[in-house]
Amino acid sequence: MQIYLPIAEVSVNAFLLLGLGGLVGVLSGMFGVGGGFLMTPLLFFIGIPPTVAVATGASQIVASSFSGVLAHFKRRTVDVRMGLVLQAGGLLGAGLGVVIFNYLRSLGQVDLFVQLSYVVFLGIIGALMFQESLKAIRRAKSGTALPLRRKHNWIHSLPLKIKFRVSGLYISVIPPMLVGFLVGILTAIMGVGGGFIMVPAMIYLLGMPTKVVVGTSLFQIILVTAATSMLHAVTNHTVDLVLAVFLLVGGVIGAQIGARVGVRLRAEQLRILLALLVLAVCGKLALDLLLMPGELYTLGEAGHV
């Protein structure tokens, strides 16, 4: 069944969109990721323009993140104060990101920039995840314990400190503001929630307890991605609601399946599978950019030189 996407100006099979949303939903349920960093490049592959994929991907993340954060509020694993600081930085970053996005769009270079950004970030993240997963598997086989993280680092000497009671931290607001600012820029330009950067930064840079990291990250993502979607919709008119609805329905169904599958696999196996998937998507994007088109030029009419 073909449906017409008015903003993207393309016709796409409805079951393909549901399947795509379902696939990312399965990954979300299995690996605990929002899936935005995979959803957007997958939309490229089926012919959705990058500008529409970025803006619509951000709107889809809002709904999925809201659903997830409700469960974490019930478990009391959301640091609201930390989330608000991250959101403040994120909103500033999102504003700057949309300005950069619009400028590149006016130059006609936004599609290339978005695709190159995905190649770089997915390549780095996939390689780091793969390396860490191999180390985790080796540690599991040898029975070696995880190395302890240092409780204090240079961040604890910065000014403007406040207490984050849920996280048990007394640190400067500068580092979380900067983390939120960076993620906000990425959200606006790449259509991602930024959890793949936010979560490691909260654990290893800010020193937050792992149990509150995911919920706080989702809490931060909601407002920033919502603001980004609104900015894109107002300034670029690139949010396709029909596309977002189909992806969301598929994602909700897929997440339930992924959650059931995920409990049957070990954490090390899940991480290395996700790393391989990220690297595969990165490789496909890189090939699309590097391979020459089938026709470099077209011939004119006979008799013309």
Secondary structure as UniProt FT lines:
FT   STRAND          2..5
FT   TURN            6..9
FT   STRAND          10..13
FT   HELIX           14..31
FT   HELIX           36..45
FT   TURN            46..47
FT   HELIX           50..75
FT   HELIX           80..107
FT   HELIX           110..142
FT   HELIX           154..157
FT   STRAND          161..164
FT   TURN            165..168
FT   STRAND          169..172
FT   HELIX           174..190
FT   HELIX           195..200
FT   HELIX           201..205
FT   HELIX           210..235
FT   HELIX           241..262
FT   TURN            263..264
FT   HELIX           267..290
FT   TURN            302..303
//
